[in-house]
Amino acid sequence: MPENDIFNKLFAVLESRKSADPSSSYVAGLYAKGVEKIASKIAEEAAEVCEAALEADTKHLTYEICDLFFHTLVLATHKDITLAEIEAELARRFGTSGLEEKASRAK
């Protein structure tokens, strides 16, 4: 893994928290509380991103986007979705018009 590959490093830490004591780790605590709690954190963070987007301070927006990414990756690891799977799906979509991709989805 490249030294500066923060997403691989983060996924490794998140995976390691699956076996951690929930009282010793924020992420382990989220895992123990389950999908509902993790999903509510994602909704909370998404709202904070939207609020920060209305401000002139892009540092605050960047901070909130990172919180949203983080909690989304917590959900991915909780559901055993790998970084490779996420990268493959993004690669599959790359170069495809968003309108075409949306139209190709099953109804």
PyMOL commands that set and color helices and strands:
alter all, ss='L'
color gray80, all
select helices_A, chain A and resi 6-19+26-33+35-53+58-78+83-93+98-104
alter helices_A, ss='H'
color red, helices_A
deselect
rebuild
show_as cartoon
